Amino acid sequence: MLDTLNPADPGFARDPYPYYARLRTAGPAARVALANGTEAWLVTGYRQAREVLADPRFSNVPPHAAGRPKPDSPAQRARGCLARHMLNTDAPDHTRLRRLTTAAFTPRRVDALRPRIEQLTAELVADVAGELAREGAADLVDAFAFPLPVLVIGEVLGVPAADRADLRTWTYRVGSPADALPAGAVDEAWTRLHAYFTSLIAQKRRIPGDDLFSALIHDAGEGGLDDGELLAMAFLLLFAGYETTMNLLASASLLLLTHPGELAAARQGGPGRWAAVVEEALRHASPLEGTTWRRTTEEVDLGEGVVLPAGASVLVVLAAANRDPEAFAEPDAFRPARYAAAGERAAPHAAFGHGPHFCLGSRLARLEAEIALPMLFGEGSRMPGLSLAADPALLAYRPGLLVRGPRHLPVRPVSAMAPGGTRTG
């Protein structure tokens, strides 16, 4: 009888780590039955996760869709664009797409975004501070952690400032459960995004800007990208860029609010300590719970008596690998000191993956967090001191096995009392 996992269960979404710890004791990978009727192998160990992610016998190309094909529509075509992005490819296609995209994400290009990210962050901090003054409470996810990365991705894609409110609205809708919105709202958002990015690509071909997306469009190396590949890249940059950074900002904020000693140390420690907070938040609360699904192209022996058959569905669980006690001392503790300059030389976390599909946006995500967290919580911030306005043990988390973060993070000024009569800011 296989262990059955329901990734949509709210209790699992809130705290999946005991389950992963139990799976880890079974060996390098464990076969589980999923609530949707399928089976999969979950890789939970740190060393094994890195090995699998670097092994070409694990393919990223998804199997052909089963069942009746869905009728053609603008929304369906937009969703179909995602099937062409580089996370769903293997070498040599992946090598070509990766090389072209890497050229647009050089450290120099990413670091040049710092002044604009600082400006966008300052504006959002002022907005949240104003909301706190008016309403006495705010949701850091909706008011800050979500809009900041969407605005930054707007800069990366060269979206005109006048269009970014629409981009933010459409992105919010396609990332929301369909039953949480009026009928047809999600399909309409997909349609509008597809039309918008099609138009944007045509515009950038005619009149390039100094944004990263223009550089990608006009790079003719290896034949460049065709319009379909550019659409797929736009969607990948949009969703990968906002989803993971949103979860990082929300989870890091929650960790600081629930660990006042670490918040005080960050305020006193300067940029290096804030950078350590970011690294430890990435490890402790991986924004990507798992990688994209992989499929074995042949039988693979992982050792310790675990043999994966050819054609097996495999998920490397980054959140579990980052809590492996064989790689990290006190893995369930939030201790930024392990990544501080004079720290304990902790193993590099796996939050951005490993191997040929290592996250290209890792530098940008780190940059956003290292700017945003001090502006929210640091000395001299325009934000008042914050306390949680909810019991952290009851916060709802995003369901599923791919991304992880609190869906809402209600806060109030520190002068207000948190649930239970304690101050957590």
C-alpha positions as a Python dict, from the first residue, in 0.01 Angstrom:
ca = {
    (1, 'M'): (0, 0, 0),
    (2, 'L'): (157, 326, -115),
    (3, 'D'): (170, 635, 99),
    (4, 'T'): (-99, 874, -32),
    (5, 'L'): (-32, 1244, -57),
    (6, 'N'): (-289, 1519, -112),
    (7, 'P'): (-91, 1836, -193),
    (8, 'A'): (-410, 2044, -172),
    (9, 'D'): (-465, 1958, 194),
    (10, 'P'): (-437, 2285, 391),
    (11, 'G'): (-254, 2118, 678),
    (12, 'F'): (7, 1969, 446),
    (13, 'A'): (49, 2300, 262),
    (14, 'R'): (107, 2481, 591),
    (15, 'D'): (369, 2238, 720),
    (16, 'P'): (487, 1965, 482),
    (17, 'Y'): (821, 1913, 655),
    (18, 'P'): (728, 1627, 894),
    (19, 'Y'): (592, 1433, 597),
    (20, 'Y'): (910, 1490, 396),
    (21, 'A'): (1126, 1393, 695),
    (22, 'R'): (938, 1065, 719),
    (23, 'L'): (984, 999, 346),
    (24, 'R'): (1354, 1071, 377),
    (25, 'T'): (1397, 783, 617),
    (26, 'A'): (1276, 543, 345),
    (27, 'G'): (1576, 608, 121),
    (28, 'P'): (1694, 833, -162),
    (29, 'A'): (1345, 844, -316),
    (30, 'A'): (1001, 726, -213),
    (31, 'R'): (713, 620, -436),
    (32, 'V'): (387, 783, -335),
    (33, 'A'): (29, 777, -457),
    (34, 'L'): (-107, 1122, -527),
    (35, 'A'): (-466, 1220, -454),
    (36, 'N'): (-532, 1273, -827),
    (37, 'G'): (-487, 900, -889),
    (38, 'T'): (-131, 909, -1025),
    (39, 'E'): (193, 783, -875),
    (40, 'A'): (528, 958, -847),
    (41, 'W'): (873, 926, -694),
    (42, 'L'): (969, 1206, -456),
    (43, 'V'): (1340, 1276, -401),
    (44, 'T'): (1390, 1432, -57),
    (45, 'G'): (1761, 1401, 30),
    (46, 'Y'): (1999, 1691, -37),
    (47, 'R'): (2277, 1491, -201),
    (48, 'Q'): (2038, 1283, -409),
    (49, 'A'): (1845, 1594, -518),
    (50, 'R'): (2160, 1751, -661),
    (51, 'E'): (2257, 1426, -831),
    (52, 'V'): (1917, 1386, -998),
    (53, 'L'): (1906, 1749, -1114),
    (54, 'A'): (2243, 1706, -1289),
    (55, 'D'): (2164, 1363, -1441),
    (56, 'P'): (2058, 1367, -1811),
    (57, 'R'): (1865, 1043, -1760),
    (58, 'F'): (1595, 1256, -1597),
    (59, 'S'): (1417, 1438, -1880),
    (60, 'N'): (1232, 1768, -1846),
    (61, 'V'): (1025, 1714, -2160),
    (62, 'P'): (667, 1647, -2045),
    (63, 'P'): (476, 1352, -2193),
    (64, 'H'): (214, 1425, -2457),
    (65, 'A'): (-112, 1542, -2302),
    (66, 'A'): (-367, 1269, -2252),
    (67, 'G'): (-741, 1290, -2294),
    (68, 'R'): (-952, 1487, -2539),
    (69, 'P'): (-783, 1798, -2679),
    (70, 'K'): (-929, 2125, -2558),
    (71, 'P'): (-1091, 2353, -2816),
    (72, 'D'): (-872, 2623, -2962),
    (73, 'S'): (-908, 2966, -2805),
    (74, 'P'): (-687, 3264, -2729),
    (75, 'A'): (-670, 3151, -2366),
    (76, 'Q'): (-571, 2798, -2466),
    (77, 'R'): (-305, 2930, -2705),
    (78, 'A'): (-164, 3145, -2428),
    (79, 'R'): (-143, 2847, -2195),
    (80, 'G'): (10, 2646, -2478),
    (81, 'C'): (294, 2897, -2501),
    (82, 'L'): (423, 2771, -2169),
    (83, 'A'): (484, 2429, -2321),
    (84, 'R'): (766, 2576, -2529),
    (85, 'H'): (965, 2735, -2249),
    (86, 'M'): (1311, 2609, -2167),
    (87, 'L'): (1215, 2439, -1841),
    (88, 'N'): (1031, 2186, -2056),
    (89, 'T'): (1328, 2106, -2280),
    (90, 'D'): (1643, 1896, -2274),
    (91, 'A'): (1973, 1941, -2456),
    (92, 'P'): (2034, 2044, -2730),
    (93, 'D'): (1722, 2266, -2740),
    (94, 'H'): (1767, 2366, -2378),
    (95, 'T'): (2134, 2447, -2434),
    (96, 'R'): (2048, 2690, -2713),
    (97, 'L'): (1764, 2861, -2522),
    (98, 'R'): (1969, 2878, -2206),
    (99, 'R'): (2271, 3033, -2379),
    (100, 'L'): (2058, 3303, -2542),
    (101, 'T'): (1876, 3384, -2219),
    (102, 'T'): (2192, 3388, -2008),
    (103, 'A'): (2328, 3666, -2228),
    (104, 'A'): (2031, 3882, -2129),
    (105, 'F'): (2077, 3807, -1756),
    (106, 'T'): (2442, 3891, -1708),
    (107, 'P'): (2536, 4023, -1361),
    (108, 'R'): (2599, 4365, -1514),
    (109, 'R'): (2249, 4384, -1664),
    (110, 'V'): (2080, 4259, -1348),
    (111, 'D'): (2280, 4485, -1115),
    (112, 'A'): (2193, 4785, -1332),
    (113, 'L'): (1832, 4739, -1216),
    (114, 'R'): (1921, 4823, -855),
    (115, 'P'): (1831, 5196, -862),
    (116, 'R'): (1495, 5125, -1022),
    (117, 'I'): (1419, 4841, -780),
    (118, 'E'): (1505, 5071, -491),
    (119, 'Q'): (1266, 5333, -627),
    (120, 'L'): (982, 5086, -682),
    (121, 'T'): (1035, 4938, -335),
    (122, 'A'): (1034, 5280, -169),
    (123, 'E'): (707, 5367, -342),
    (124, 'L'): (542, 5044, -228),
    (125, 'V'): (671, 5087, 128),
    (126, 'A'): (515, 5435, 133),
    (127, 'D'): (187, 5288, 3),
    (128, 'V'): (182, 5017, 273),
    (129, 'A'): (270, 5271, 544),
    (130, 'G'): (-19, 5487, 424),
    (131, 'E'): (-256, 5190, 433),
    (132, 'L'): (-146, 5106, 787),
    (133, 'A'): (-205, 5466, 895),
    (134, 'R'): (-553, 5471, 740),
    (135, 'E'): (-676, 5120, 807),
    (136, 'G'): (-465, 5004, 1101),
    (137, 'A'): (-372, 4685, 913),
    (138, 'A'): (-241, 4564, 577),
    (139, 'D'): (-169, 4241, 392),
    (140, 'L'): (203, 4226, 307),
    (141, 'V'): (140, 3969, 33),
    (142, 'D'): (-121, 4165, -162),
    (143, 'A'): (22, 4509, -87),
    (144, 'F'): (395, 4438, -118),
    (145, 'A'): (527, 4086, -184),
    (146, 'F'): (313, 4038, -495),
    (147, 'P'): (328, 4381, -665),
    (148, 'L'): (703, 4439, -623),
    (149, 'P'): (828, 4146, -832),
    (150, 'V'): (557, 4206, -1093),
    (151, 'L'): (673, 4566, -1127),
    (152, 'V'): (1035, 4453, -1150),
    (153, 'I'): (952, 4197, -1417),
    (154, 'G'): (779, 4482, -1599),
    (155, 'E'): (1119, 4653, -1604),
    (156, 'V'): (1291, 4336, -1728),
    (157, 'L'): (1036, 4292, -2007),
    (158, 'G'): (1034, 4659, -2096),
    (159, 'V'): (663, 4699, -2021),
    (160, 'P'): (574, 5072, -2036),
    (161, 'A'): (487, 5216, -1696),
    (162, 'A'): (135, 5299, -1813),
    (163, 'D'): (66, 4927, -1882),
    (164, 'R'): (195, 4782, -1556),
    (165, 'A'): (-131, 4815, -1364),
    (166, 'D'): (-298, 4597, -1628),
    (167, 'L'): (-5, 4351, -1620),
    (168, 'R'): (-40, 4328, -1242),
    (169, 'T'): (-416, 4265, -1269),
    (170, 'W'): (-387, 3996, -1537),
    (171, 'T'): (-102, 3822, -1357),
    (172, 'Y'): (-298, 3817, -1032),
    (173, 'R'): (-595, 3660, -1209),
    (174, 'V'): (-409, 3383, -1390),
    (175, 'G'): (-231, 3298, -1066),
    (176, 'S'): (-555, 3272, -867),
    (177, 'P'): (-780, 2966, -830),
    (178, 'A'): (-1051, 2983, -1096),
    (179, 'D'): (-1328, 2949, -836),
    (180, 'A'): (-1201, 3259, -654),
    (181, 'L'): (-1288, 3486, -948),
    (182, 'P'): (-1596, 3557, -1162),
    (183, 'A'): (-1664, 3303, -1437),
    (184, 'G'): (-1441, 3362, -1738),
    (185, 'A'): (-1205, 3602, -1558),
    (186, 'V'): (-904, 3368, -1573),
    (187, 'D'): (-952, 3290, -1945),
    (188, 'E'): (-995, 3661, -2019),
    (189, 'A'): (-670, 3738, -1836),
    (190, 'W'): (-483, 3470, -2033),
    (191, 'T'): (-623, 3611, -2357),
    (192, 'R'): (-519, 3965, -2268),
    (193, 'L'): (-169, 3855, -2164),
    (194, 'H'): (-123, 3662, -2488),
    (195, 'A'): (-235, 3958, -2697),
    (196, 'Y'): (-28, 4202, -2498),
    (197, 'F'): (298, 4009, -2520),
    (198, 'T'): (243, 3940, -2891),
    (199, 'S'): (212, 4314, -2944),
    (200, 'L'): (507, 4390, -2714),
    (201, 'I'): (738, 4155, -2906),
    (202, 'A'): (641, 4318, -3236),
    (203, 'Q'): (705, 4661, -3084),
    (204, 'K'): (1045, 4559, -2945),
    (205, 'R'): (1147, 4420, -3284),
    (206, 'R'): (1069, 4759, -3440),
    (207, 'I'): (1196, 4986, -3162),
    (208, 'P'): (1421, 4808, -2908),
    (209, 'G'): (1475, 4958, -2565),
    (210, 'D'): (1755, 4910, -2314),
    (211, 'D'): (1560, 4644, -2122),
    (212, 'L'): (1666, 4281, -2091),
    (213, 'F'): (1380, 4155, -2307),
    (214, 'S'): (1484, 4379, -2596),
    (215, 'A'): (1834, 4235, -2569),
    (216, 'L'): (1687, 3886, -2589),
    (217, 'I'): (1469, 3973, -2889),
    (218, 'H'): (1757, 4122, -3087),
    (219, 'D'): (2021, 3861, -3004),
    (220, 'A'): (2073, 3689, -3339),
    (221, 'G'): (2319, 3435, -3199),
    (222, 'E'): (2235, 3077, -3301),
    (223, 'G'): (1944, 3213, -3502),
    (224, 'G'): (1787, 3395, -3208),
    (225, 'L'): (1442, 3312, -3075),
    (226, 'D'): (1132, 3289, -3293),
    (227, 'D'): (810, 3462, -3185),
    (228, 'G'): (671, 3148, -3023),
    (229, 'E'): (987, 3100, -2817),
    (230, 'L'): (983, 3468, -2722),
    (231, 'L'): (622, 3439, -2605),
    (232, 'A'): (712, 3135, -2400),
    (233, 'M'): (1009, 3322, -2254),
    (234, 'A'): (792, 3623, -2167),
    (235, 'F'): (548, 3403, -1979),
    (236, 'L'): (828, 3211, -1808),
    (237, 'L'): (999, 3533, -1696),
    (238, 'L'): (668, 3673, -1576),
    (239, 'F'): (549, 3376, -1373),
    (240, 'A'): (886, 3246, -1253),
    (241, 'G'): (991, 3602, -1177),
    (242, 'Y'): (696, 3702, -964),
    (243, 'E'): (584, 3373, -809),
    (244, 'T'): (914, 3271, -650),
    (245, 'T'): (1014, 3621, -539),
    (246, 'M'): (669, 3686, -397),
    (247, 'N'): (696, 3372, -187),
    (248, 'L'): (1050, 3460, -81),
    (249, 'L'): (949, 3808, 34),
    (250, 'A'): (639, 3683, 214),
    (251, 'S'): (815, 3392, 387),
    (252, 'A'): (1119, 3600, 485),
    (253, 'S'): (888, 3868, 631),
    (254, 'L'): (700, 3606, 831),
    (255, 'L'): (1025, 3456, 961),
    (256, 'L'): (1153, 3796, 1074),
    (257, 'L'): (824, 3882, 1242),
    (258, 'T'): (827, 3553, 1433),
    (259, 'H'): (1199, 3567, 1521),
    (260, 'P'): (1252, 3910, 1679),
    (261, 'G'): (1607, 3825, 1784),
    (262, 'E'): (1703, 3758, 1422),
    (263, 'L'): (1529, 4077, 1313),
    (264, 'A'): (1731, 4275, 1568),
    (265, 'A'): (2053, 4108, 1449),
    (266, 'A'): (1973, 4199, 1089),
    (267, 'R'): (1907, 4561, 1183),
    (268, 'Q'): (2242, 4579, 1359),
    (269, 'G'): (2444, 4372, 1112),
    (270, 'G'): (2422, 4576, 794),
    (271, 'P'): (2399, 4451, 433),
    (272, 'G'): (2590, 4130, 500),
    (273, 'R'): (2346, 4021, 765),
    (274, 'W'): (2044, 4104, 548),
    (275, 'A'): (2201, 3894, 271),
    (276, 'A'): (2235, 3609, 522),
    (277, 'V'): (1867, 3648, 612),
    (278, 'V'): (1778, 3609, 244),
    (279, 'E'): (1991, 3296, 205),
    (280, 'E'): (1851, 3135, 518),
    (281, 'A'): (1494, 3223, 418),
    (282, 'L'): (1558, 3058, 81),
    (283, 'R'): (1678, 2745, 258),
    (284, 'H'): (1432, 2734, 546),
    (285, 'A'): (1119, 2828, 349),
    (286, 'S'): (1200, 2731, -10),
    (287, 'P'): (982, 2946, -241),
    (288, 'L'): (990, 2657, -488),
    (289, 'E'): (872, 2352, -299),
    (290, 'G'): (970, 2126, -586),
    (291, 'T'): (1127, 2146, -928),
    (292, 'T'): (934, 2094, -1248),
    (293, 'W'): (844, 1729, -1299),
    (294, 'R'): (1100, 1498, -1455),
    (295, 'R'): (1069, 1163, -1627),
    (296, 'T'): (1325, 882, -1630),
    (297, 'T'): (1440, 791, -1981),
    (298, 'E'): (1579, 459, -1858),
    (299, 'E'): (1599, 258, -1538),
    (300, 'V'): (1800, 448, -1277),
    (301, 'D'): (1959, 297, -965),
    (302, 'L'): (1972, 564, -693),
    (303, 'G'): (2143, 336, -446),
    (304, 'E'): (2028, 200, -110),
    (305, 'G'): (1804, -47, -294),
    (306, 'V'): (1598, 220, -473),
    (307, 'V'): (1560, 159, -848),
    (308, 'L'): (1343, 392, -1054),
    (309, 'P'): (1188, 230, -1362),
    (310, 'A'): (1201, 391, -1706),
    (311, 'G'): (917, 637, -1762),
    (312, 'A'): (872, 715, -1392),
    (313, 'S'): (746, 1058, -1287),
    (314, 'V'): (999, 1214, -1051),
    (315, 'L'): (981, 1528, -840),
    (316, 'V'): (1287, 1667, -665),
    (317, 'V'): (1150, 1828, -348),
    (318, 'L'): (1373, 2128, -286),
    (319, 'A'): (1197, 2214, 39),
    (320, 'A'): (1284, 1869, 173),
    (321, 'A'): (1642, 1874, 44),
    (322, 'N'): (1696, 2207, 222),
    (323, 'R'): (1591, 2050, 553),
    (324, 'D'): (1809, 1738, 522),
    (325, 'P'): (1993, 1692, 856),
    (326, 'E'): (2285, 1528, 675),
    (327, 'A'): (2352, 1859, 498),
    (328, 'F'): (2237, 2120, 751),
    (329, 'A'): (2279, 2136, 1128),
    (330, 'E'): (1949, 2204, 1304),
    (331, 'P'): (1767, 2202, 971),
    (332, 'D'): (1430, 2316, 1110),
    (333, 'A'): (1577, 2620, 1287),
    (334, 'F'): (1586, 2964, 1124),
    (335, 'R'): (1949, 3070, 1177),
    (336, 'P'): (2078, 3329, 929),
    (337, 'A'): (2417, 3312, 1102),
    (338, 'R'): (2489, 2993, 911),
    (339, 'Y'): (2519, 3209, 596),
    (340, 'A'): (2684, 3514, 754),
    (341, 'A'): (3038, 3608, 650),
    (342, 'A'): (3183, 3459, 969),
    (343, 'G'): (2927, 3180, 977),
    (344, 'E'): (2965, 2807, 983),
    (345, 'R'): (3024, 2748, 609),
    (346, 'A'): (2684, 2587, 561),
    (347, 'A'): (2620, 2386, 247),
    (348, 'P'): (2474, 2588, -40),
    (349, 'H'): (2096, 2558, -31),
    (350, 'A'): (1905, 2408, -323),
    (351, 'A'): (1631, 2671, -343),
    (352, 'F'): (1728, 2766, -701),
    (353, 'G'): (1781, 2409, -813),
    (354, 'H'): (2104, 2265, -948),
    (355, 'G'): (2257, 2154, -1275),
    (356, 'P'): (2164, 2271, -1625),
    (357, 'H'): (1826, 2409, -1513),
    (358, 'F'): (1961, 2616, -1224),
    (359, 'C'): (1742, 2926, -1194),
    (360, 'L'): (1860, 3206, -1423),
    (361, 'G'): (1675, 3463, -1214),
    (362, 'S'): (1850, 3378, -888),
    (363, 'R'): (2060, 3695, -889),
    (364, 'L'): (1754, 3912, -955),
    (365, 'A'): (1551, 3742, -680),
    (366, 'R'): (1834, 3790, -430),
    (367, 'L'): (1873, 4154, -534),
    (368, 'E'): (1503, 4227, -484),
    (369, 'A'): (1497, 4062, -142),
    (370, 'E'): (1819, 4228, -23),
    (371, 'I'): (1670, 4566, -116),
    (372, 'A'): (1315, 4503, 4),
    (373, 'L'): (1368, 4350, 347),
    (374, 'P'): (1578, 4637, 491),
    (375, 'M'): (1330, 4888, 350),
    (376, 'L'): (1047, 4704, 523),
    (377, 'F'): (1215, 4620, 852),
    (378, 'G'): (1550, 4798, 876),
    (379, 'E'): (1665, 5095, 1077),
    (380, 'G'): (1551, 5416, 915),
    (381, 'S'): (1265, 5247, 729),
    (382, 'R'): (962, 5463, 651),
    (383, 'M'): (752, 5169, 767),
    (384, 'P'): (635, 5164, 1128),
    (385, 'G'): (734, 4865, 1337),
    (386, 'L'): (514, 4571, 1237),
    (387, 'S'): (347, 4288, 1426),
    (388, 'L'): (149, 3997, 1292),
    (389, 'A'): (-227, 4041, 1293),
    (390, 'A'): (-291, 3665, 1281),
    (391, 'D'): (-176, 3346, 1446),
    (392, 'P'): (117, 3225, 1229),
    (393, 'A'): (13, 2864, 1291),
    (394, 'L'): (-319, 2931, 1116),
    (395, 'L'): (-197, 3115, 806),
    (396, 'A'): (-311, 2961, 479),
    (397, 'Y'): (-40, 2853, 233),
    (398, 'R'): (-45, 2809, -142),
    (399, 'P'): (-138, 2445, -214),
    (400, 'G'): (53, 2208, -438),
    (401, 'L'): (404, 2069, -475),
    (402, 'L'): (569, 2333, -695),
    (403, 'V'): (554, 2666, -509),
    (404, 'R'): (519, 2748, -142),
    (405, 'G'): (443, 3062, 55),
    (406, 'P'): (172, 3222, 272),
    (407, 'R'): (-130, 3335, 73),
    (408, 'H'): (-181, 3632, 305),
    (409, 'L'): (33, 3801, 569),
    (410, 'P'): (-179, 4042, 775),
    (411, 'V'): (20, 4294, 979),
    (412, 'R'): (-52, 4593, 1200),
    (413, 'P'): (166, 4863, 1357),
    (414, 'V'): (376, 4730, 1640),
    (415, 'S'): (185, 4934, 1896),
    (416, 'A'): (-113, 4706, 1835),
    (417, 'M'): (-123, 4374, 2014),
    (418, 'A'): (-84, 4050, 1824),
    (419, 'P'): (-315, 3752, 1894),
    (420, 'G'): (-265, 3616, 2243),
    (421, 'G'): (-152, 3951, 2381),
    (422, 'T'): (208, 3929, 2260),
    (423, 'R'): (414, 4163, 2053),
    (424, 'T'): (600, 3991, 1772),
    (425, 'G'): (755, 4286, 1590),
}
